[in-house]
Amino acid sequence: MAVIYRDKAGFAQMASVAYTNEGELQRILMEHPELLRAEDEPQLYCLGEEIALGDAGTADLLFLDSDGKLSVVEVKLARNEESRRDVLAQAFDYTSALADYTMDELDSQLKGVLDSQLQTLAGDGPDSRPRYNKLWESCANAMKAGSVRLVVAMDEEREDLARIVRYVDEHSDLDLRLLVVRKYGSADQTILFPEFVVHGGGSAVTRRPERGGRGPSEHKQLQLDYWTAYRQYMVNSKAPCIPPKTQDWIRHQAGWRSRSLSENPPANLV
């Protein structure tokens, strides 16, 4: 595939160019983290490359966003013969490994880069310490809960991998993404074109419509209808509720994770 662009001299064509190796794509993502996020998402900051995460192995890239959430990036070229299952298994293993780290342990592993970046994000002034503490706590809680963004970055789409990533994305709460960064070049210019083939980041019930513009499946719609009706019932009910234990929390925005809805329902649920 080629791209057509226009400059002062008129229209010109750029042909698709192959990456030399995975290291080239990895360096590009490290230097240009904007390729890894949607326009409405927080800024990303690279914490390092080739990060050793115990028995899980070495993560290609690790990023922190301005909200205190970590992103693990696994870089693979489509021509790589590594099994698609192995690629995802690696990504999931990194998440489980991070859940076992404390913030101090991870910062030590990163040689203080995590702490330094959090301080930079907190800024200066009298409110910097509270902001720093909030970011630190947010990052720690997200790690412990396994709320880490996983990005598999490739140079072109592999449908076999896309199918598996799409299935996991639609049937779990994992923020799992498949990103393709295509490279085009001419004699004196290079264009990088990022495209999220699969973009995670939410409950399977509330996520965007299915591929092809279809709405939610019958099963997902039934789930959504049930929780909508349940939410309304709890809002109107005067019956006392037993505070749920952590393991009983509903991982869905229609539920509430702390106290009785009938006592004090959150504003975003009413």
C-alpha positions in Angstrom: 0.0 0.0 0.0 1.2 3.5 -0.7 0.2 6.9 0.6 -0.3 10.1 -1.4 0.7 13.5 0.1 0.8 17.0 -1.2 3.5 19.6 -0.8 4.4 22.8 -2.6 5.5 20.8 -5.6 2.2 19.0 -5.9 1.1 15.4 -5.2 3.8 12.8 -4.4 3.7 9.1 -3.4 5.2 7.3 -0.5 5.7 3.5 -0.6 5.4 1.2 2.4 8.8 0.6 4.0 9.8 -2.3 6.2 11.3 -1.8 9.6 14.9 -3.0 9.8 14.1 -5.0 13.0 12.0 -4.9 16.1 14.6 -2.6 17.8 13.8 0.1 15.3 10.1 0.1 16.0 10.8 -0.1 19.8 13.1 3.0 19.6 10.5 4.9 17.7 7.8 4.2 20.3 10.2 5.1 23.1 10.9 8.4 21.6 7.4 9.1 20.3 4.9 7.8 23.0 2.1 9.8 21.4 1.9 7.0 18.9 0.6 4.8 21.7 -2.4 6.7 22.8 -5.6 8.1 21.5 -5.9 11.9 21.3 -8.2 12.2 24.3 -6.0 10.0 26.6 -3.4 11.2 29.1 0.2 11.9 28.0 2.6 9.0 28.2 6.2 9.1 29.6 8.7 6.4 29.0 10.2 4.8 32.1 12.6 2.6 30.3 13.2 -0.2 27.9 14.1 -3.9 28.4 12.7 -3.8 31.9 13.4 -7.1 33.8 10.3 -8.2 35.6 11.4 -11.3 37.5 10.4 -14.7 36.2 8.0 -13.0 33.7 10.9 -11.9 31.6 11.9 -8.6 30.1 9.2 -6.1 29.0 10.2 -4.2 25.8 8.9 -0.8 27.1 7.3 0.6 30.2 5.4 3.9 30.3 3.6 6.0 32.9 0.7 8.3 32.0 -0.1 11.6 33.7 -2.9 9.9 35.7 -0.5 7.4 37.2 -1.3 4.3 35.1 1.4 2.1 33.7 1.5 0.8 30.2 3.5 -2.3 29.1 4.4 -2.4 25.4 5.4 -5.6 23.7 6.9 -5.0 20.2 6.7 -7.6 17.5 7.1 -7.5 13.7 4.5 -9.5 11.7 7.3 -11.5 10.1 8.4 -12.8 13.5 7.6 -16.5 13.7 6.9 -16.3 17.4 3.5 -17.9 18.3 0.6 -15.4 18.7 -0.2 -17.2 21.9 3.3 -16.7 23.2 3.1 -13.0 22.5 -0.1 -12.6 24.6 1.2 -14.9 27.3 4.2 -12.6 27.7 2.0 -9.5 27.9 -0.2 -11.1 30.6 2.8 -12.4 32.5 4.1 -8.9 32.8 0.8 -7.7 34.3 0.9 -10.5 36.9 4.5 -9.7 37.7 3.8 -6.0 38.2 1.0 -6.9 40.6 3.6 -8.5 42.9 5.8 -5.4 43.0 5.5 -2.7 45.5 6.1 0.8 44.3 9.5 1.0 46.0 10.6 -2.3 44.5 9.6 -1.2 41.0 11.2 2.2 41.5 14.4 0.4 42.6 14.2 -1.8 39.5 13.9 1.4 37.4 16.8 3.1 39.2 14.6 5.9 40.6 13.0 6.8 37.3 9.5 6.1 38.5 9.8 8.4 41.5 11.5 11.1 39.4 8.7 11.1 36.8 6.0 11.2 39.5 7.7 14.2 41.0 7.8 15.9 37.6 4.1 15.2 37.1 3.3 16.6 40.6 5.1 19.9 39.6 6.2 22.6 42.0 4.4 24.7 44.5 2.6 24.1 47.8 0.3 21.5 46.3 3.0 19.4 44.8 3.4 16.9 47.7 -0.3 16.1 47.9 -0.4 15.6 44.1 2.7 13.4 44.3 1.2 11.3 47.0 -2.1 10.9 45.0 -0.2 9.8 41.9 2.0 7.4 43.9 -1.1 5.9 45.5 -3.0 5.7 42.2 -0.1 3.9 40.5 0.3 1.5 43.4 -3.4 0.6 43.5 -3.6 0.1 39.8 -0.6 -2.2 39.9 -2.0 -4.3 42.7 -5.4 -4.5 40.9 -3.8 -5.6 37.7 -5.0 -2.4 36.0 -2.1 -2.0 33.7 -2.5 -1.1 30.0 -1.1 -3.8 27.7 -0.1 -2.8 24.1 1.1 -5.2 21.5 2.7 -3.0 18.8 3.4 -4.4 15.3 4.3 -3.1 11.9 1.3 -4.7 10.2 -1.8 -6.5 11.3 -1.8 -10.3 11.8 -5.4 -11.4 11.7 -4.8 -14.5 13.8 -3.4 -12.3 16.6 -6.0 -9.7 16.1 -8.8 -12.3 16.5 -7.4 -13.4 19.9 -6.8 -9.9 21.2 -10.2 -8.8 20.1 -11.8 -11.8 21.9 -9.9 -11.1 25.1 -10.8 -7.4 24.8 -14.5 -8.1 24.5 -14.7 -10.7 27.3 -12.6 -9.2 30.0 -11.9 -5.9 31.8 -8.3 -5.9 30.7 -7.1 -2.8 28.9 -5.5 -4.8 26.0 -4.6 -3.1 22.7 -3.3 -4.1 19.4 -1.5 -1.3 17.7 -0.1 -1.2 14.1 2.4 1.5 13.2 3.0 1.5 9.5 6.0 3.1 8.0 6.1 5.0 4.7 9.1 6.6 3.1 10.4 8.6 0.2 13.9 9.9 -0.6 13.8 12.6 2.1 10.7 11.9 4.2 9.2 9.3 6.5 5.6 9.0 7.7 4.5 6.9 10.6 0.9 5.9 10.6 -0.5 4.4 13.9 -3.8 2.5 14.0 -5.4 0.8 16.9 -6.7 -2.5 15.4 -8.1 -3.3 18.9 -8.5 -0.6 21.5 -9.3 -1.9 25.0 -10.0 0.0 28.2 -13.4 -0.8 29.5 -16.0 -3.4 30.5 -17.0 -5.8 27.8 -20.6 -4.6 28.3 -20.1 -0.9 27.9 -17.3 -0.9 25.3 -17.7 0.5 21.8 -19.9 -1.3 19.3 -18.7 -4.5 17.7 -16.5 -4.4 14.6 -18.5 -3.5 11.5 -20.7 -1.0 13.3 -23.0 -3.5 15.0 -24.4 -2.9 18.4 -23.8 -5.1 21.5 -24.6 -8.8 21.2 -27.8 -10.1 22.6 -26.0 -11.5 25.6 -24.2 -8.2 26.3 -27.4 -6.3 25.9 -29.1 -8.6 28.4 -26.3 -7.9 30.9 -26.6 -4.2 30.4 -30.4 -4.3 30.8 -30.1 -6.3 34.0 -27.6 -4.0 35.7 -29.5 -0.9 34.6 -32.7 -2.3 36.2 -30.8 -3.5 39.3 -29.2 0.0 39.7 -32.6 1.7 39.5 -34.1 -0.8 42.0 -31.3 -0.1 44.5 -31.5 3.6 44.1 -35.3 3.5 44.9 -35.1 0.8 47.6 -35.1 1.5 51.3 -33.8 -1.9 52.2 -30.4 -1.9 54.0 -27.5 -3.5 52.2 -24.5 -5.3 53.6 -21.2 -3.6 52.5 -19.6 -6.0 49.9 -16.2 -7.5 50.5 -13.4 -6.7 48.1 -13.7 -10.0 46.2 -17.4 -9.3 45.7 -17.0 -5.9 44.1 -18.8 -5.6 40.7 -16.2 -4.8 38.1 -18.7 -2.8 36.0 -19.6 0.9 36.1 -23.3 0.0 36.8 -22.3 -1.4 40.2 -20.9 0.5 43.2 -17.7 -0.7 44.9 -18.2 0.5 48.5 -21.5 1.0 50.3 -25.2 0.7 49.8 -26.6 2.4 46.7 -29.8 3.2 48.7 -27.8 5.2 51.3 -25.8 7.5 49.0 -25.8 6.6 45.3 -22.9 8.1 43.3 -23.9 10.9 41.1 -22.7 9.2 37.9 -25.1 6.3 38.6 -28.3 8.3 39.0 
